[in-house]
């Protein structure tokens, strides 16, 4: 009788493992949600930076258009 008291029942072991797996699943769902938020935030930041880059390129192009033709280094004697 003493040996059977020390050895957990297989169903108890399975139940314990299932509980641990459910906890782990919940943790992973939370982590996944946080990572999805980070991805969305970084995508928004990327899009904002792309927009700013395009605006800066437009300003540089406009400035280059205003330069006189003879100021280009390749045209210099």
PQR file with spaces between the fields and no chain letter, atoms N, CA, C, O and H, PARSE charges and radii, in Angstrom:
ATOM       1  N    UNK     1       0.825   -1.195    0.000 -0.4000 1.5000
ATOM       2  CA   UNK     1       0.000    0.000    0.000 -0.0000 2.0000
ATOM       3  C    UNK     1       0.865    1.251    0.000  0.5500 1.7000
ATOM       4  O    UNK     1       0.539    2.261   -0.625 -0.5500 1.4000
ATOM       5  N    UNK     2       1.981    1.153    0.723 -0.4000 1.5000
ATOM       6  CA   UNK     2       2.838    2.323    0.800 -0.0000 2.0000
ATOM       7  C    UNK     2       3.397    2.701   -0.580  0.5500 1.7000
ATOM       8  O    UNK     2       3.481    3.889   -0.891 -0.5500 1.4000
ATOM       9  H    UNK     2       2.245    0.333    1.231  0.4000 1.0000
ATOM      10  N    UNK     3       3.772    1.741   -1.399 -0.4000 1.5000
ATOM      11  CA   UNK     3       4.304    2.007   -2.730 -0.0000 2.0000
ATOM      12  C    UNK     3       3.283    2.674   -3.632  0.5500 1.7000
ATOM      13  O    UNK     3       3.643    3.526   -4.445 -0.5500 1.4000
ATOM      14  H    UNK     3       3.704    0.776   -1.146  0.4000 1.0000
ATOM      15  N    UNK     4       2.028    2.307   -3.509 -0.4000 1.5000
ATOM      16  CA   UNK     4       1.008    2.899   -4.358 -0.0000 2.0000
ATOM      17  C    UNK     4       0.703    4.337   -3.949  0.5500 1.7000
ATOM      18  O    UNK     4       0.250    5.126   -4.778 -0.5500 1.4000
ATOM      19  H    UNK     4       1.735    1.615   -2.849  0.4000 1.0000
ATOM      20  N    UNK     5       0.945    4.694   -2.685 -0.4000 1.5000
ATOM      21  CA   UNK     5       0.710    6.064   -2.225 -0.0000 2.0000
ATOM      22  C    UNK     5       1.779    7.018   -2.775  0.5500 1.7000
ATOM      23  O    UNK     5       1.493    8.182   -3.056 -0.5500 1.4000
ATOM      24  H    UNK     5       1.314    4.054   -2.011  0.4000 1.0000
ATOM      25  N    UNK     6       3.003    6.519   -2.925 -0.4000 1.5000
ATOM      26  CA   UNK     6       4.096    7.372   -3.380 -0.0000 2.0000
ATOM      27  C    UNK     6       4.036    7.579   -4.892  0.5500 1.7000
ATOM      28  O    UNK     6       4.495    8.612   -5.380 -0.5500 1.4000
ATOM      29  H    UNK     6       3.235    5.573   -2.697  0.4000 1.0000
ATOM      30  N    UNK     7       3.495    6.650   -5.630 -0.4000 1.5000
ATOM      31  CA   UNK     7       3.429    6.744   -7.078 -0.0000 2.0000
ATOM      32  C    UNK     7       2.127    7.419   -7.492  0.5500 1.7000
ATOM      33  O    UNK     7       1.043    6.917   -7.196 -0.5500 1.4000
ATOM      34  H    UNK     7       3.121    5.811   -5.234  0.4000 1.0000
ATOM      35  N    UNK     8       2.235    8.560   -8.178 -0.4000 1.5000
ATOM      36  CA   UNK     8       1.009    9.247   -8.604 -0.0000 2.0000
ATOM      37  C    UNK     8       0.271    8.406   -9.653  0.5500 1.7000
ATOM      38  O    UNK     8       0.873    7.651  -10.417 -0.5500 1.4000
ATOM      39  H    UNK     8       3.116    8.968   -8.419  0.4000 1.0000
ATOM      40  N    UNK     9      -1.000    8.562   -9.656 -0.4000 1.5000
ATOM      41  CA   UNK     9      -1.844    7.870  -10.621 -0.0000 2.0000
ATOM      42  C    UNK     9      -1.577    8.455  -12.006  0.5500 1.7000
ATOM      43  O    UNK     9      -1.395    9.666  -12.135 -0.5500 1.4000
ATOM      44  H    UNK     9      -1.488    9.175   -9.036  0.4000 1.0000
ATOM      45  N    UNK    10      -1.549    7.611  -13.049 -0.4000 1.5000
ATOM      46  CA   UNK    10      -1.272    8.137  -14.399 -0.0000 2.0000
ATOM      47  C    UNK    10      -2.219    9.268  -14.821  0.5500 1.7000
ATOM      48  O    UNK    10      -1.805   10.189  -15.527 -0.5500 1.4000
ATOM      49  H    UNK    10      -1.696    6.628  -12.944  0.4000 1.0000
ATOM      50  N    UNK    11      -3.475    9.205  -14.397 -0.4000 1.5000
ATOM      51  CA   UNK    11      -4.405   10.287  -14.754 -0.0000 2.0000
ATOM      52  C    UNK    11      -4.022   11.596  -14.073  0.5500 1.7000
ATOM      53  O    UNK    11      -4.192   12.673  -14.645 -0.5500 1.4000
ATOM      54  H    UNK    11      -3.811    8.457  -13.824  0.4000 1.0000
ATOM      55  N    UNK    12      -3.499   11.499  -12.835 -0.4000 1.5000
ATOM      56  CA   UNK    12      -3.038   12.709  -12.150 -0.0000 2.0000
ATOM      57  C    UNK    12      -1.857   13.321  -12.889  0.5500 1.7000
ATOM      58  O    UNK    12      -1.761   14.542  -13.013 -0.5500 1.4000
ATOM      59  H    UNK    12      -3.361   10.624  -12.371  0.4000 1.0000
ATOM      60  N    UNK    13      -0.963   12.477  -13.376 -0.4000 1.5000
ATOM      61  CA   UNK    13       0.190   12.971  -14.135 -0.0000 2.0000
ATOM      62  C    UNK    13      -0.264   13.645  -15.431  0.5500 1.7000
ATOM      63  O    UNK    13       0.249   14.697  -15.814 -0.5500 1.4000
ATOM      64  H    UNK    13      -1.041   11.486  -13.275  0.4000 1.0000
ATOM      65  N    UNK    14      -1.223   13.025  -16.086 -0.4000 1.5000
ATOM      66  CA   UNK    14      -1.743   13.598  -17.331 -0.0000 2.0000
ATOM      67  C    UNK    14      -2.439   14.931  -17.046  0.5500 1.7000
ATOM      68  O    UNK    14      -2.252   15.900  -17.782 -0.5500 1.4000
ATOM      69  H    UNK    14      -1.640   12.170  -15.774  0.4000 1.0000
ATOM      70  N    UNK    15      -3.235   14.977  -15.985 -0.4000 1.5000
ATOM      71  CA   UNK    15      -3.945   16.211  -15.630 -0.0000 2.0000
ATOM      72  C    UNK    15      -2.954   17.326  -15.310  0.5500 1.7000
ATOM      73  O    UNK    15      -3.158   18.472  -15.711 -0.5500 1.4000
ATOM      74  H    UNK    15      -3.387   14.190  -15.388  0.4000 1.0000
ATOM      75  N    UNK    16      -1.895   17.002  -14.598 -0.4000 1.5000
ATOM      76  CA   UNK    16      -0.877   18.001  -14.251 -0.0000 2.0000
ATOM      77  C    UNK    16      -0.190   18.515  -15.515  0.5500 1.7000
ATOM      78  O    UNK    16       0.044   19.714  -15.668 -0.5500 1.4000
ATOM      79  H    UNK    16      -1.729   16.071  -14.273  0.4000 1.0000
ATOM      80  N    UNK    17       0.121   17.603  -16.397 -0.4000 1.5000
ATOM      81  CA   UNK    17       0.778   18.004  -17.646 -0.0000 2.0000
ATOM      82  C    UNK    17      -0.151   18.878  -18.490  0.5500 1.7000
ATOM      83  O    UNK    17       0.294   19.868  -19.071 -0.5500 1.4000
ATOM      84  H    UNK    17      -0.069   16.629  -16.273  0.4000 1.0000
ATOM      85  N    UNK    18      -1.415   18.527  -18.562 -0.4000 1.5000
ATOM      86  CA   UNK    18      -2.382   19.322  -19.316 -0.0000 2.0000
ATOM      87  C    UNK    18      -2.483   20.721  -18.722  0.5500 1.7000
ATOM      88  O    UNK    18      -2.534   21.704  -19.461 -0.5500 1.4000
ATOM      89  H    UNK    18      -1.776   17.722  -18.090  0.4000 1.0000
ATOM      90  N    UNK    19      -2.512   20.821  -17.398 -0.4000 1.5000
ATOM      91  CA   UNK    19      -2.565   22.145  -16.758 -0.0000 2.0000
ATOM      92  C    UNK    19      -1.336   22.970  -17.096  0.5500 1.7000
ATOM      93  O    UNK    19      -1.449   24.162  -17.381 -0.5500 1.4000
ATOM      94  H    UNK    19      -2.470   20.023  -16.798  0.4000 1.0000
ATOM      95  N    UNK    20      -0.162   22.347  -17.069 -0.4000 1.5000
ATOM      96  CA   UNK    20       1.068   23.070  -17.427 -0.0000 2.0000
ATOM      97  C    UNK    20       1.028   23.515  -18.883  0.5500 1.7000
ATOM      98  O    UNK    20       1.441   24.626  -19.217 -0.5500 1.4000
ATOM      99  H    UNK    20      -0.071   21.378  -16.837  0.4000 1.0000
ATOM     100  N    UNK    21       0.524   22.633  -19.747 -0.4000 1.5000
ATOM     101  CA   UNK    21       0.424   22.994  -21.164 -0.0000 2.0000
ATOM     102  C    UNK    21      -0.558   24.139  -21.386  0.5500 1.7000
ATOM     103  O    UNK    21      -0.314   25.012  -22.220 -0.5500 1.4000
ATOM     104  H    UNK    21       0.188   21.731  -19.476  0.4000 1.0000
ATOM     105  N    UNK    22      -1.656   24.145  -20.655 -0.4000 1.5000
ATOM     106  CA   UNK    22      -2.623   25.243  -20.771 -0.0000 2.0000
ATOM     107  C    UNK    22      -2.022   26.558  -20.303  0.5500 1.7000
ATOM     108  O    UNK    22      -2.250   27.599  -20.919 -0.5500 1.4000
ATOM     109  H    UNK    22      -1.855   23.436  -19.978  0.4000 1.0000
ATOM     110  N    UNK    23      -1.258   26.521  -19.218 -0.4000 1.5000
ATOM     111  CA   UNK    23      -0.584   27.738  -18.747 -0.0000 2.0000
ATOM     112  C    UNK    23       0.414   28.239  -19.789  0.5500 1.7000
ATOM     113  O    UNK    23       0.485   29.433  -20.080 -0.5500 1.4000
ATOM     114  H    UNK    23      -1.073   25.676  -18.717  0.4000 1.0000
ATOM     115  N    UNK    24       1.171   27.315  -20.334 -0.4000 1.5000
ATOM     116  CA   UNK    24       2.164   27.680  -21.348 -0.0000 2.0000
ATOM     117  C    UNK    24       1.472   28.266  -22.586  0.5500 1.7000
ATOM     118  O    UNK    24       1.945   29.240  -23.173 -0.5500 1.4000
ATOM     119  H    UNK    24       1.114   26.346  -20.097  0.4000 1.0000
ATOM     120  N    UNK    25       0.355   27.662  -22.968 -0.4000 1.5000
ATOM     121  CA   UNK    25      -0.408   28.158  -24.109 -0.0000 2.0000
ATOM     122  C    UNK    25      -0.877   29.592  -23.864  0.5500 1.7000
ATOM     123  O    UNK    25      -0.791   30.440  -24.752 -0.5500 1.4000
ATOM     124  H    UNK    25      -0.029   26.871  -22.492  0.4000 1.0000
ATOM     125  N    UNK    26      -1.370   29.856  -22.660 -0.4000 1.5000
ATOM     126  CA   UNK    26      -1.822   31.208  -22.313 -0.0000 2.0000
ATOM     127  C    UNK    26      -0.660   32.195  -22.365  0.5500 1.7000
ATOM     128  O    UNK    26      -0.807   33.306  -22.875 -0.5500 1.4000
ATOM     129  H    UNK    26      -1.439   29.167  -21.939  0.4000 1.0000
ATOM     130  N    UNK    27       0.498   31.789  -21.837 -0.4000 1.5000
ATOM     131  CA   UNK    27       1.685   32.651  -21.889 -0.0000 2.0000
ATOM     132  C    UNK    27       2.077   32.949  -23.337  0.5500 1.7000
ATOM     133  O    UNK    27       2.395   34.086  -23.683 -0.5500 1.4000
ATOM     134  H    UNK    27       0.617   30.886  -21.423  0.4000 1.0000
ATOM     135  N    UNK    28       2.049   31.920  -24.168 -0.4000 1.5000
ATOM     136  CA   UNK    28       2.432   32.101  -25.567 -0.0000 2.0000
ATOM     137  C    UNK    28       1.430   32.986  -26.316  0.5500 1.7000
ATOM     138  O    UNK    28       1.816   33.765  -27.187 -0.5500 1.4000
ATOM     139  H    UNK    28       1.791   30.996  -23.887  0.4000 1.0000
ATOM     140  N    UNK    29       0.159   32.863  -25.977 -0.4000 1.5000
ATOM     141  CA   UNK    29      -0.841   33.747  -26.598 -0.0000 2.0000
ATOM     142  C    UNK    29      -0.576   35.198  -26.235  0.5500 1.7000
ATOM     143  O    UNK    29      -0.665   36.084  -27.086 -0.5500 1.4000
ATOM     144  H    UNK    29      -0.154   32.230  -25.270  0.4000 1.0000
ATOM     145  N    UNK    30      -0.245   35.446  -24.951 -0.4000 1.5000
ATOM     146  CA   UNK    30       0.066   36.817  -24.516 -0.0000 2.0000
ATOM     147  C    UNK    30       1.306   37.339  -25.232  0.5500 1.7000
ATOM     148  O    UNK    30       1.331   38.472  -25.712 -0.5500 1.4000
ATOM     149  H    UNK    30      -0.172   34.726  -24.260  0.4000 1.0000
ATOM     150  N    UNK    31       2.336   36.495  -25.296 -0.4000 1.5000
ATOM     151  CA   UNK    31       3.569   36.899  -25.972 -0.0000 2.0000
ATOM     152  C    UNK    31       3.298   37.186  -27.444  0.5500 1.7000
ATOM     153  O    UNK    31       3.803   38.164  -27.994 -0.5500 1.4000
ATOM     154  H    UNK    31       2.317   35.575  -24.906  0.4000 1.0000
ATOM     155  N    UNK    32       2.507   36.339  -28.073 -0.4000 1.5000
ATOM     156  CA   UNK    32       2.175   36.533  -29.489 -0.0000 2.0000
ATOM     157  C    UNK    32       1.425   37.851  -29.694  0.5500 1.7000
ATOM     158  O    UNK    32       1.694   38.576  -30.652 -0.5500 1.4000
ATOM     159  H    UNK    32       2.096   35.545  -27.627  0.4000 1.0000
ATOM     160  N    UNK    33       0.494   38.158  -28.805 -0.4000 1.5000
ATOM     161  CA   UNK    33      -0.257   39.414  -28.916 -0.0000 2.0000
ATOM     162  C    UNK    33       0.683   40.613  -28.782  0.5500 1.7000
ATOM     163  O    UNK    33       0.552   41.587  -29.523 -0.5500 1.4000
ATOM     164  H    UNK    33       0.275   37.568  -28.028  0.4000 1.0000
ATOM     165  N    UNK    34       1.628   40.548  -27.846 -0.4000 1.5000
ATOM     166  CA   UNK    34       2.587   41.644  -27.675 -0.0000 2.0000
ATOM     167  C    UNK    34       3.471   41.791  -28.907  0.5500 1.7000
ATOM     168  O    UNK    34       3.748   42.906  -29.351 -0.5500 1.4000
ATOM     169  H    UNK    34       1.736   39.756  -27.244  0.4000 1.0000
ATOM     170  N    UNK    35       3.911   40.668  -29.453 -0.4000 1.5000
ATOM     171  CA   UNK    35       4.743   40.724  -30.649 -0.0000 2.0000
ATOM     172  C    UNK    35       3.960   41.273  -31.843  0.5500 1.7000
ATOM     173  O    UNK    35       4.509   42.018  -32.655 -0.5500 1.4000
ATOM     174  H    UNK    35       3.686   39.763  -29.093  0.4000 1.0000
ATOM     175  N    UNK    36       2.696   40.911  -31.951 -0.4000 1.5000
ATOM     176  CA   UNK    36       1.863   41.440  -33.038 -0.0000 2.0000
ATOM     177  C    UNK    36       1.724   42.957  -32.901  0.5500 1.7000
ATOM     178  O    UNK    36       1.752   43.674  -33.902 -0.5500 1.4000
ATOM     179  H    UNK    36       2.251   40.306  -31.291  0.4000 1.0000
ATOM     180  N    UNK    37       1.575   43.445  -31.675 -0.4000 1.5000
ATOM     181  CA   UNK    37       1.511   44.895  -31.447 -0.0000 2.0000
ATOM     182  C    UNK    37       2.808   45.566  -31.871  0.5500 1.7000
ATOM     183  O    UNK    37       2.796   46.627  -32.495 -0.5500 1.4000
ATOM     184  H    UNK    37       1.553   42.862  -30.863  0.4000 1.0000
ATOM     185  N    UNK    38       3.941   44.931  -31.521 -0.4000 1.5000
ATOM     186  CA   UNK    38       5.234   45.491  -31.900 -0.0000 2.0000
ATOM     187  C    UNK    38       5.389   45.536  -33.414  0.5500 1.7000
ATOM     188  O    UNK    38       5.873   46.525  -33.965 -0.5500 1.4000
ATOM     189  H    UNK    38       3.951   44.069  -31.014  0.4000 1.0000
ATOM     190  N    UNK    39       4.980   44.472  -34.081 -0.4000 1.5000
ATOM     191  CA   UNK    39       5.077   44.432  -35.544 -0.0000 2.0000
ATOM     192  C    UNK    39       4.237   45.557  -36.154  0.5500 1.7000
ATOM     193  O    UNK    39       4.692   46.249  -37.065 -0.5500 1.4000
ATOM     194  H    UNK    39       4.586   43.669  -33.634  0.4000 1.0000
ATOM     195  N    UNK    40       3.017   45.737  -35.653 -0.4000 1.5000
ATOM     196  CA   UNK    40       2.155   46.793  -36.167 -0.0000 2.0000
ATOM     197  C    UNK    40       2.782   48.164  -35.930  0.5500 1.7000
ATOM     198  O    UNK    40       2.755   49.026  -36.809 -0.5500 1.4000
ATOM     199  H    UNK    40       2.648   45.175  -34.913  0.4000 1.0000
ATOM     200  N    UNK    41       3.343   48.358  -34.748 -0.4000 1.5000
ATOM     201  CA   UNK    41       3.971   49.639  -34.421 -0.0000 2.0000
ATOM     202  C    UNK    41       5.182   49.894  -35.312  0.5500 1.7000
ATOM     203  O    UNK    41       5.370   51.004  -35.811 -0.5500 1.4000
ATOM     204  H    UNK    41       3.365   47.657  -34.035  0.4000 1.0000
ATOM     205  N    UNK    42       6.000   48.867  -35.508 -0.4000 1.5000
ATOM     206  CA   UNK    42       7.187   49.031  -36.349 -0.0000 2.0000
ATOM     207  C    UNK    42       6.809   49.245  -37.814  0.5500 1.7000
ATOM     208  O    UNK    42       7.483   49.994  -38.522 -0.5500 1.4000
ATOM     209  H    UNK    42       5.847   47.966  -35.102  0.4000 1.0000
ATOM     210  N    UNK    43       5.752   48.605  -38.268 -0.4000 1.5000
ATOM     211  CA   UNK    43       5.295   48.817  -39.642 -0.0000 2.0000
ATOM     212  C    UNK    43       4.826   50.257  -39.822  0.5500 1.7000
ATOM     213  O    UNK    43       5.096   50.884  -40.846 -0.5500 1.4000
ATOM     214  H    UNK    43       5.205   47.998  -37.693  0.4000 1.0000
ATOM     215  N    UNK    44       4.126   50.773  -38.822 -0.4000 1.5000
ATOM     216  CA   UNK    44       3.669   52.167  -38.883 -0.0000 2.0000
ATOM     217  C    UNK    44       4.867   53.116  -38.886  0.5500 1.7000
ATOM     218  O    UNK    44       4.897   54.088  -39.642 -0.5500 1.4000
ATOM     219  H    UNK    44       3.907   50.263  -37.989  0.4000 1.0000
ATOM     220  N    UNK    45       5.853   52.825  -38.034 -0.4000 1.5000
ATOM     221  CA   UNK    45       7.057   53.663  -37.990 -0.0000 2.0000
ATOM     222  C    UNK    45       7.798   53.605  -39.325  0.5500 1.7000
ATOM     223  O    UNK    45       8.263   54.628  -39.826 -0.5500 1.4000
ATOM     224  H    UNK    45       5.828   52.036  -37.421  0.4000 1.0000
ATOM     225  N    UNK    46       7.906   52.397  -39.901 -0.4000 1.5000
ATOM     226  CA   UNK    46       8.558   52.240  -41.204 -0.0000 2.0000
ATOM     227  C    UNK    46       7.847   53.068  -42.268  0.5500 1.7000
ATOM     228  O    UNK    46       8.489   53.771  -43.049 -0.5500 1.4000
ATOM     229  H    UNK    46       7.528   51.566  -39.493  0.4000 1.0000
ATOM     230  N    UNK    47       6.527   52.983  -42.296 -0.4000 1.5000
ATOM     231  CA   UNK    47       5.761   53.733  -43.282 -0.0000 2.0000
ATOM     232  C    UNK    47       5.955   55.236  -43.109  0.5500 1.7000
ATOM     233  O    UNK    47       6.053   55.975  -44.089 -0.5500 1.4000
ATOM     234  H    UNK    47       6.006   52.412  -41.663  0.4000 1.0000
ATOM     235  N    UNK    48       6.009   55.679  -41.853 -0.4000 1.5000
ATOM     236  CA   UNK    48       6.235   57.098  -41.575 -0.0000 2.0000
ATOM     237  C    UNK    48       7.623   57.523  -42.058  0.5500 1.7000
ATOM     238  O    UNK    48       7.783   58.589  -42.653 -0.5500 1.4000
ATOM     239  H    UNK    48       5.929   55.079  -41.058  0.4000 1.0000
ATOM     240  N    UNK    49       8.622   56.679  -41.797 -0.4000 1.5000
ATOM     241  CA   UNK    49       9.982   57.005  -42.233 -0.0000 2.0000
ATOM     242  C    UNK    49      10.085   57.014  -43.758  0.5500 1.7000
ATOM     243  O    UNK    49      10.768   57.862  -44.333 -0.5500 1.4000
ATOM     244  H    UNK    49       8.492   55.813  -41.313  0.4000 1.0000
ATOM     245  N    UNK    50       9.405   56.070  -44.409 -0.4000 1.5000
ATOM     246  CA   UNK    50       9.399   56.065  -45.877 -0.0000 2.0000
ATOM     247  C    UNK    50       8.783   57.350  -46.416  0.5500 1.7000
ATOM     248  O    UNK    50       9.282   57.932  -47.379 -0.5500 1.4000
ATOM     249  H    UNK    50       8.850   55.382  -43.942  0.4000 1.0000
ATOM     250  N    UNK    51       7.701   57.784  -45.790 -0.4000 1.5000
ATOM     251  CA   UNK    51       7.036   59.015  -46.220 -0.0000 2.0000
ATOM     252  C    UNK    51       7.963   60.214  -46.039  0.5500 1.7000
ATOM     253  O    UNK    51       8.068   61.069  -46.918 -0.5500 1.4000
ATOM     254  H    UNK    51       7.296   57.311  -45.007  0.4000 1.0000
ATOM     255  N    UNK    52       8.627   60.267  -44.897 -0.4000 1.5000
ATOM     256  CA   UNK    52       9.560   61.374  -44.649 -0.0000 2.0000
ATOM     257  C    UNK    52      10.719   61.339  -45.636  0.5500 1.7000
ATOM     258  O    UNK    52      11.164   62.386  -46.107 -0.5500 1.4000
ATOM     259  H    UNK    52       8.542   59.573  -44.182  0.4000 1.0000
ATOM     260  N    UNK    53      11.215   60.138  -45.954 -0.4000 1.5000
ATOM     261  CA   UNK    53      12.304   59.997  -46.921 -0.0000 2.0000
ATOM     262  C    UNK    53      11.868   60.489  -48.294  0.5500 1.7000
ATOM     263  O    UNK    53      12.604   61.212  -48.965 -0.5500 1.4000
ATOM     264  H    UNK    53      10.853   59.288  -45.571  0.4000 1.0000
ATOM     265  N    UNK    54      10.682   60.097  -48.701 -0.4000 1.5000
ATOM     266  CA   UNK    54      10.179   60.536  -50.005 -0.0000 2.0000
ATOM     267  C    UNK    54       9.997   62.046  -50.056  0.5500 1.7000
ATOM     268  O    UNK    54      10.279   62.674  -51.076 -0.5500 1.4000
ATOM     269  H    UNK    54      10.084   59.510  -48.156  0.4000 1.0000
ATOM     270  N    UNK    55       9.525   62.630  -48.956 -0.4000 1.5000
ATOM     271  CA   UNK    55       9.369   64.086  -48.902 -0.0000 2.0000
ATOM     272  C    UNK    55      10.736   64.767  -48.999  0.5500 1.7000
ATOM     273  O    UNK    55      10.888   65.768  -49.700 -0.5500 1.4000
ATOM     274  H    UNK    55       9.296   62.119  -48.127  0.4000 1.0000
ATOM     275  N    UNK    56      11.727   64.219  -48.293 -0.4000 1.5000
ATOM     276  CA   UNK    56      13.074   64.795  -48.336 -0.0000 2.0000
ATOM     277  C    UNK    56      13.664   64.662  -49.737  0.5500 1.7000
ATOM     278  O    UNK    56      14.306   65.587  -50.233 -0.5500 1.4000
ATOM     279  H    UNK    56      11.604   63.406  -47.724  0.4000 1.0000
ATOM     280  N    UNK    57      13.447   63.518  -50.372 -0.4000 1.5000
ATOM     281  CA   UNK    57      13.933   63.350  -51.748 -0.0000 2.0000
ATOM     282  C    UNK    57      13.289   64.379  -52.678  0.5500 1.7000
ATOM     283  O    UNK    57      13.946   64.944  -53.552 -0.5500 1.4000
ATOM     284  H    UNK    57      12.925   62.767  -49.969  0.4000 1.0000
ATOM     285  N    UNK    58      12.008   64.606  -52.473 -0.4000 1.5000
ATOM     286  CA   UNK    58      11.320   65.598  -53.298 -0.0000 2.0000
ATOM     287  C    UNK    58      11.913   66.981  -53.115  0.5500 1.7000
ATOM     288  O    UNK    58      12.093   67.722  -54.081 -0.5500 1.4000
ATOM     289  H    UNK    58      11.474   64.147  -51.763  0.4000 1.0000
ATOM     290  N    UNK    59      12.221   67.332  -51.856 -0.4000 1.5000
ATOM     291  CA   UNK    59      12.827   68.647  -51.603 -0.0000 2.0000
ATOM     292  C    UNK    59      14.215   68.737  -52.228  0.5500 1.7000
ATOM     293  O    UNK    59      14.578   69.770  -52.792 -0.5500 1.4000
ATOM     294  H    UNK    59      12.075   66.730  -51.071  0.4000 1.0000
ATOM     295  N    UNK    60      14.993   67.659  -52.131 -0.4000 1.5000
ATOM     296  CA   UNK    60      16.337   67.663  -52.725 -0.0000 2.0000
ATOM     297  C    UNK    60      16.243   67.773  -54.240  0.5500 1.7000
ATOM     298  O    UNK    60      16.991   68.529  -54.859 -0.5500 1.4000
ATOM     299  H    UNK    60      14.698   66.820  -51.673  0.4000 1.0000
ATOM     300  N    UNK    61      15.324   67.018  -54.836 -0.4000 1.5000
ATOM     301  CA   UNK    61      15.138   67.099  -56.287 -0.0000 2.0000
ATOM     302  C    UNK    61      14.759   68.521  -56.710  0.5500 1.7000
ATOM     303  O    UNK    61      15.249   69.026  -57.720 -0.5500 1.4000
ATOM     304  H    UNK    61      14.716   66.404  -54.333  0.4000 1.0000
ATOM     305  N    UNK    62      13.890   69.154  -55.936 -0.4000 1.5000
ATOM     306  CA   UNK    62      13.484   70.529  -56.253 -0.0000 2.0000
ATOM     307  C    UNK    62      14.671   71.478  -56.151  0.5500 1.7000
ATOM     308  O    UNK    62      14.818   72.378  -56.978 -0.5500 1.4000
ATOM     309  H    UNK    62      13.492   68.744  -55.116  0.4000 1.0000
ATOM     310  N    UNK    63      15.518   71.285  -55.145 -0.4000 1.5000
ATOM     311  CA   UNK    63      16.706   72.124  -55.013 -0.0000 2.0000
ATOM     312  C    UNK    63      17.679   71.888  -56.161  0.5500 1.7000
ATOM     313  O    UNK    63      18.269   72.836  -56.679 -0.5500 1.4000
ATOM     314  H    UNK    63      15.399   70.554  -54.473  0.4000 1.0000
ATOM     315  N    UNK    64      17.850   70.637  -56.560 -0.4000 1.5000
ATOM     316  CA   UNK    64      18.756   70.334  -57.672 -0.0000 2.0000
ATOM     317  C    UNK    64      18.264   70.959  -58.972  0.5500 1.7000
ATOM     318  O    UNK    64      19.067   71.396  -59.797 -0.5500 1.4000
ATOM     319  H    UNK    64      17.371   69.866  -56.138  0.4000 1.0000
ATOM     320  N    UNK    65      16.971   71.002  -59.151 -0.4000 1.5000
ATOM     321  CA   UNK    65      16.400   71.622  -60.353 -0.0000 2.0000
ATOM     322  C    UNK    65      16.697   73.116  -60.403  0.5500 1.7000
ATOM     323  O    UNK    65      16.784   73.702  -61.482 -0.5500 1.4000
ATOM     324  H    UNK    65      16.319   70.648  -58.480  0.4000 1.0000
ATOM     325  N    UNK    66      16.849   73.721  -59.248 -0.4000 1.5000
ATOM     326  CA   UNK    66      17.082   75.168  -59.202 -0.0000 2.0000
ATOM     327  C    UNK    66      18.549   75.522  -59.435  0.5500 1.7000
ATOM     328  O    UNK    66      18.866   76.684  -59.691 -0.5500 1.4000
ATOM     329  H    UNK    66      16.778   73.245  -58.372  0.4000 1.0000
ATOM     330  N    UNK    67      19.453   74.536  -59.351 -0.4000 1.5000
ATOM     331  CA   UNK    67      20.876   74.814  -59.570 -0.0000 2.0000
ATOM     332  C    UNK    67      21.124   75.151  -61.034  0.5500 1.7000
ATOM     333  O    UNK    67      20.542   74.539  -61.930 -0.5500 1.4000
ATOM     334  H    UNK    67      19.195   73.593  -59.143  0.4000 1.0000
ATOM     335  N    UNK    68      21.988   76.124  -61.265 -0.4000 1.5000
ATOM     336  CA   UNK    68      22.357   76.433  -62.662 -0.0000 2.0000
ATOM     337  C    UNK    68      23.088   75.238  -63.273  0.5500 1.7000
ATOM     338  O    UNK    68      23.754   74.479  -62.570 -0.5500 1.4000
ATOM     339  H    UNK    68      22.461   76.621  -60.537  0.4000 1.0000
ATOM     340  N    UNK    69      22.959   75.086  -64.565 -0.4000 1.5000
ATOM     341  CA   UNK    69      23.556   73.948  -65.268 -0.0000 2.0000
ATOM     342  C    UNK    69      25.076   73.938  -65.174  0.5500 1.7000
ATOM     343  O    UNK    69      25.666   72.860  -65.106 -0.5500 1.4000
ATOM     344  H    UNK    69      22.418   75.703  -65.137  0.4000 1.0000
ATOM     345  N    UNK    70      25.738   75.105  -65.167 -0.4000 1.5000
ATOM     346  CA   UNK    70      27.193   75.143  -65.178 -0.0000 2.0000
ATOM     347  C    UNK    70      27.822   74.845  -63.823  0.5500 1.7000
ATOM     348  O    UNK    70      29.048   74.859  -63.719 -0.5500 1.4000
ATOM     349  H    UNK    70      25.259   75.981  -65.222  0.4000 1.0000
ATOM     350  N    UNK    71      27.060   74.583  -62.810 -0.4000 1.5000
ATOM     351  CA   UNK    71      27.605   74.271  -61.486 -0.0000 2.0000
ATOM     352  C    UNK    71      27.818   72.768  -61.272  0.5500 1.7000
ATOM     353  O    UNK    71      28.264   72.358  -60.200 -0.5500 1.4000
ATOM     354  H    UNK    71      26.064   74.571  -62.895  0.4000 1.0000
ATOM     355  N    UNK    72      27.514   71.969  -62.246 -0.4000 1.5000
ATOM     356  CA   UNK    72      27.722   70.542  -62.110 -0.0000 2.0000
ATOM     357  C    UNK    72      29.195   70.206  -62.242  0.5500 1.7000
ATOM     358  O    UNK    72      29.817   70.638  -63.212 -0.5500 1.4000
ATOM     359  H    UNK    72      27.152   72.302  -63.117  0.4000 1.0000
ATOM     360  N    UNK    73      29.795   69.451  -61.309 -0.4000 1.5000
ATOM     361  CA   UNK    73      31.239   69.163  -61.352 -0.0000 2.0000
ATOM     362  C    UNK    73      31.673   68.446  -62.618  0.5500 1.7000
ATOM     363  O    UNK    73      32.797   68.663  -63.072 -0.5500 1.4000
ATOM     364  H    UNK    73      29.290   69.100  -60.520  0.4000 1.0000
ATOM     365  N    UNK    74      30.841   67.607  -63.206 -0.4000 1.5000
ATOM     366  CA   UNK    74      31.261   66.901  -64.403 -0.0000 2.0000
ATOM     367  C    UNK    74      31.390   67.824  -65.619  0.5500 1.7000
ATOM     368  O    UNK    74      32.065   67.492  -66.593 -0.5500 1.4000
ATOM     369  H    UNK    74      29.929   67.431  -62.837  0.4000 1.0000
ATOM     370  N    UNK    75      30.737   68.981  -65.548 -0.4000 1.5000
ATOM     371  CA   UNK    75      30.809   69.946  -66.645 -0.0000 2.0000
ATOM     372  C    UNK    75      32.005   70.891  -66.498  0.5500 1.7000
ATOM     373  O    UNK    75      32.303   71.661  -67.410 -0.5500 1.4000
ATOM     374  H    UNK    75      30.189   69.251  -64.756  0.4000 1.0000
ATOM     375  N    UNK    76      32.682   70.834  -65.361 -0.4000 1.5000
ATOM     376  CA   UNK    76      33.799   71.756  -65.113 -0.0000 2.0000
ATOM     377  C    UNK    76      34.974   71.397  -66.014  0.5500 1.7000
ATOM     378  O    UNK    76      35.170   70.223  -66.329 -0.5500 1.4000
ATOM     379  H    UNK    76      32.440   70.208  -64.620  0.4000 1.0000
ATOM     380  N    UNK    77      35.773   72.404  -66.441 -0.4000 1.5000
ATOM     381  CA   UNK    77      36.916   72.138  -67.317 -0.0000 2.0000
ATOM     382  C    UNK    77      38.049   71.433  -66.617  0.5500 1.7000
ATOM     383  O    UNK    77      39.075   71.148  -67.235 -0.5500 1.4000
ATOM     384  H    UNK    77      35.614   73.357  -66.186  0.4000 1.0000
